[in-house]
Amino acid sequence: MIDRWPEGRVVNPKVTSILPIDAEITSVSLMTREETAGRLIGVAKRFIPPPGRWIAARFLDVTTDSLERIMGRGGPLTPPLRIRLHVGPFLDPELYRLSAERNVEALRELCGLRRDSRILDIGCGCGRVASALARYISSTGSYDGFDVAKEAVEWCQRHISARFPNFRFRRIPVFSQRYSPQGSRGASEIAFPYDDNGFDLVFAASVFTHIPPDGLANYIAETRRVLRPGGVSLATFCLLTDSSLPSVEAGLSEPRLRQKYGDFWVRDLDDPASFIAYPERFVRDTYQNCGLTVVDPIRFGSWAAGSLEASEVLEPFGFSQDIVIAMKVQ
């Protein structure tokens, strides 16, 4: 049963049932530490000259992997710290795993995920959600994920696909100033490398917050193409609404969106795709124009209120962003 909160958000009271009691994370100081660590490593990367980055990366991987093994906190499907921090503030490997488990709960409760479902993960990163799905999807189901980040995809192929042959990962050559500066195509030009009508469920977590408007329309159109009739998509956005816009304009949202970009708000005008928030009406119209039907209600998150990204695991279904469900009717 899904209960509505007064603010229009939705909470599933059963969501914590998949988590061990001693794994619940309630400390705000932990979330702050996660955010701080991610930002410090990001700053350090900018100051290390390119010739030394590979050596520094290997040293960090070996050191942190060894520490996590000694502490009993790593795992065969948990990537090294340096790679984890590309997809979120996951200094703590347990936080990384818990966030994925809650996302899988969202796919089950909101999208009808089954053990034999065929899933496409847009922007799969280093397999955060794939690692949780691998413990749920049976051999009759399948998972495909793609991403622009070469190192993350290769890690998934070595560590997840090797254990679960029905889990497949691909790199696509889409340009990203941060993750794939050598990419040869824009987001508006890419065709998903999959057949028509091949998936029951398409998932995109914090992907459309990094895609400009023309690319967004293409990704949603491609989502429709690869979904079977009756298939469902779940995507997260930062939606500009009458409720969220005042917080954005006041600089209270997380992430901080500092500049207007047409009707949108972005973190950096020099790189709008680093983070972008869209008006709700624009997103609804884009889905409709691409032939997908938005399934109401949209489940609004807490990003506009300034919730730390690392605190997502405390949110219903593990998202601080807004959840949009859409269906391919025919």
C-alpha positions in Angstrom: 0.0 0.0 0.0 1.4 3.4 -0.9 0.4 6.3 1.4 0.5 10.0 0.3 2.3 12.5 2.4 0.7 16.0 2.7 3.3 17.6 0.4 2.3 15.3 -2.4 5.3 13.0 -2.0 4.8 9.2 -1.7 6.2 6.9 0.9 6.1 3.1 0.8 5.9 1.9 4.4 7.3 -1.5 3.4 10.5 -0.1 1.8 12.7 -0.7 4.8 11.7 -4.4 5.0 14.5 -5.4 2.6 17.2 -3.9 4.8 18.7 -5.4 7.9 17.9 -3.5 11.0 21.5 -2.7 11.8 22.1 -1.4 8.3 19.7 1.5 8.6 21.5 4.7 8.2 20.2 7.6 10.2 23.3 9.8 10.9 23.3 13.2 9.1 27.0 13.4 10.0 27.6 10.3 7.9 25.9 11.9 4.9 28.0 15.1 5.3 31.2 13.0 5.4 30.2 11.2 2.2 29.6 14.5 0.4 32.8 16.0 1.8 35.0 13.1 0.7 33.6 13.1 -2.8 34.3 16.8 -3.2 37.8 16.6 -1.8 38.7 13.8 -4.2 37.2 15.8 -7.0 39.4 18.8 -6.1 42.5 16.6 -5.8 41.9 15.1 -9.3 41.8 18.6 -10.8 45.2 19.4 -9.3 47.0 16.2 -10.2 48.6 16.6 -13.7 47.4 14.0 -16.3 50.6 12.0 -16.5 50.3 11.3 -12.8 46.6 10.5 -12.6 46.9 6.8 -13.6 49.5 6.2 -10.9 47.5 8.1 -8.3 44.3 6.2 -9.3 46.0 2.8 -9.0 47.5 3.8 -5.6 44.1 4.9 -4.3 42.4 1.7 -5.6 44.9 -0.6 -4.0 44.9 1.3 -0.7 41.1 1.7 -0.3 40.4 -1.9 -1.6 42.8 -3.3 1.0 41.3 -1.3 3.8 37.8 -2.3 2.9 38.7 -5.9 2.7 40.4 -5.8 6.1 37.3 -4.1 7.6 35.1 -6.6 5.9 33.1 -3.9 4.1 33.9 -4.6 0.5 32.4 -7.3 -1.8 32.8 -8.9 -5.2 30.1 -6.6 -6.8 31.3 -3.4 -5.0 33.7 -1.4 -7.1 36.7 0.5 -5.7 36.1 3.8 -3.9 37.5 5.9 -6.7 35.0 4.4 -9.2 32.1 4.5 -6.8 32.6 8.3 -6.3 31.9 8.8 -10.0 28.3 7.8 -9.5 27.6 9.4 -6.1 29.0 10.2 -2.7 29.5 6.6 -1.7 32.5 6.7 0.6 30.8 3.9 2.6 30.3 0.7 0.5 27.3 -0.2 2.7 25.6 3.1 1.6 26.4 2.2 -2.0 24.6 -1.2 -1.6 21.7 0.1 0.4 20.9 2.8 -2.1 20.8 0.2 -4.9 18.5 -2.1 -2.9 16.0 0.7 -2.3 16.1 1.5 -6.0 15.2 -2.1 -6.8 12.4 -1.8 -4.3 11.1 1.1 -6.4 11.3 -0.9 -9.6 9.3 -3.7 -7.9 6.6 -1.5 -6.2 6.2 1.2 -8.9 7.0 -0.7 -12.2 6.0 -4.3 -11.6 9.6 -5.6 -11.8 9.5 -9.5 -11.9 12.3 -12.0 -11.7 12.0 -12.7 -15.4 11.9 -9.1 -16.5 14.1 -7.7 -19.3 15.6 -4.5 -18.0 17.6 -1.7 -19.7 19.6 0.6 -17.4 20.4 3.9 -19.1 23.6 5.3 -17.6 24.4 2.2 -15.7 27.6 3.7 -14.3 29.7 1.1 -12.4 26.7 -1.3 -11.9 25.3 0.1 -8.6 21.7 -1.0 -9.4 22.9 -4.0 -11.5 24.6 -5.4 -8.4 21.4 -5.4 -6.5 19.3 -6.7 -9.4 21.7 -9.6 -9.8 20.4 -11.0 -6.6 16.8 -10.7 -7.8 16.6 -11.3 -11.5 16.5 -15.0 -12.5 18.2 -16.7 -15.4 15.1 -16.3 -17.4 15.3 -12.5 -17.1 18.0 -10.2 -18.4 19.7 -6.9 -17.7 21.4 -4.6 -20.2 23.2 -1.4 -19.2 25.1 1.2 -21.1 27.2 4.2 -20.1 29.7 6.7 -21.5 32.3 6.0 -18.8 34.8 3.5 -20.2 36.4 2.5 -17.0 33.1 1.9 -15.2 31.7 -0.3 -18.0 34.9 -2.4 -18.2 34.7 -2.9 -14.4 31.1 -4.1 -14.8 32.1 -6.5 -17.6 34.9 -8.0 -15.5 33.1 -8.3 -12.2 29.4 -8.5 -12.8 29.0 -10.1 -16.3 31.6 -12.7 -15.4 29.4 -13.9 -12.6 26.0 -13.3 -14.2 26.1 -14.0 -18.0 22.6 -12.5 -18.4 23.9 -9.2 -17.3 25.5 -7.3 -20.1 27.2 -3.9 -20.3 28.2 -1.6 -23.2 30.0 1.7 -23.6 28.4 4.2 -26.0 30.4 7.0 -27.7 28.3 10.0 -26.4 30.2 13.1 -25.5 30.4 14.1 -21.9 32.7 16.9 -20.7 33.2 15.1 -17.4 33.0 11.4 -18.2 33.7 11.0 -21.9 35.4 14.0 -23.5 36.5 11.8 -26.4 32.8 10.9 -27.2 32.1 11.3 -31.0 28.3 11.9 -30.8 25.9 14.2 -29.0 23.0 12.9 -26.9 20.6 13.9 -29.6 22.4 11.7 -32.2 22.7 8.4 -30.5 20.5 5.4 -31.1 20.3 2.9 -28.3 22.1 -0.3 -29.5 19.1 -2.6 -28.9 16.2 -3.9 -31.0 12.7 -2.5 -31.0 10.3 -3.8 -28.3 13.0 -5.7 -26.5 12.5 -4.6 -22.8 9.9 -4.7 -20.2 11.4 -1.9 -18.1 13.8 0.9 -18.8 15.5 2.7 -15.9 17.4 6.0 -15.8 18.5 7.3 -12.4 20.0 10.8 -12.5 20.7 10.5 -16.2 18.2 13.1 -17.6 19.7 15.6 -15.1 22.8 15.6 -17.3 21.3 15.7 -20.8 20.4 18.9 -22.7 16.9 19.4 -24.1 17.5 18.0 -27.6 19.2 15.0 -26.2 16.4 14.5 -23.6 13.8 14.2 -26.4 16.0 11.7 -28.2 16.6 9.5 -25.1 12.9 9.4 -24.3 12.0 8.6 -28.0 14.6 5.8 -27.9 13.2 4.6 -24.6 9.8 4.2 -26.3 11.3 2.4 -29.2 13.0 -0.3 -27.2 10.1 -0.8 -24.7 7.6 -3.5 -25.5 3.9 -2.5 -25.7 2.8 -2.2 -22.1 6.4 -1.7 -20.9 7.3 0.9 -18.3 10.1 3.4 -17.7 11.3 5.0 -14.5 13.4 8.1 -14.7 14.5 10.7 -12.1 14.5 14.4 -12.7 14.9 17.7 -10.8 11.6 19.2 -11.8 10.9 22.9 -11.7 7.4 23.4 -10.1 5.7 26.2 -8.2 7.0 24.5 -5.1 10.6 23.8 -6.1 11.4 27.0 -8.1 11.5 29.4 -5.1 14.1 27.1 -3.4 16.2 26.9 -6.6 16.1 30.7 -7.1 17.1 31.2 -3.4 20.1 28.9 -3.9 18.8 26.3 -1.4 18.5 23.2 -3.7 21.0 20.4 -3.7 22.8 20.5 -6.1 23.0 24.3 -6.2 21.6 25.4 -9.6 23.2 28.8 -10.0 22.2 30.0 -13.5 19.2 30.1 -15.9 19.5 28.4 -19.2 16.4 29.4 -21.2 13.5 28.0 -19.2 15.9 25.7 -17.4 18.2 26.0 -14.4 21.8 24.7 -14.6 24.8 24.4 -12.3 27.3 25.7 -14.8 26.6 27.6 -18.0 29.9 26.5 -19.5 28.8 22.9 -19.1 25.0 22.9 -18.9 25.0 19.1 -18.9 26.9 19.0 -15.6 23.4 19.3 -14.0 20.1 20.6 -15.4 16.6 21.0 -14.0 13.6 21.0 -16.3 10.1 22.5 -15.8 7.6 19.8 -15.1 5.4 20.9 -18.0 8.3 20.6 -20.4 9.0 17.1 -19.3 5.4 16.0 -19.5 5.1 17.5 -23.0 8.4 15.8 -24.1 7.1 12.4 -23.0 3.7 13.0 -24.7 5.4 14.1 -28.0 7.6 11.0 -27.9 4.6 8.6 -27.5 5.0 7.7 -23.8 2.2 8.3 -21.2 3.2 9.7 -17.8 1.7 7.6 -15.0 0.5 10.0 -12.3 1.3 10.9 -9.6 4.9 12.1 -10.1 6.7 11.3 -6.9 8.5 14.5 -5.8 11.7 14.2 -3.9 13.5 16.4 -1.5 16.3 17.8 -3.7 14.8 21.3 -3.8 14.8 21.5 0.0 18.6 21.0 0.0 18.8 17.3 1.1 22.3 16.0 0.7 22.8 13.6 -2.2 24.2 11.0 0.2 21.0 11.0 2.2 19.1 9.5 -0.7 19.1 6.1 1.1 16.8 7.6 3.7 14.3 8.7 1.0 11.3 6.6 -0.1 12.8 4.2 -2.7 16.2 5.7 -2.3 15.8 8.8 -4.5 16.0 12.5 -3.5 15.1 13.5 -7.1 11.6 13.4 -8.6 10.4 10.1 -9.9 8.6 10.0 -13.3 6.9 6.7 -14.4 5.8 6.4 -18.0 4.2 3.6 -20.1 4.3 2.6 -23.7 0.6 2.1 -24.3 1.0 0.7 -27.8 
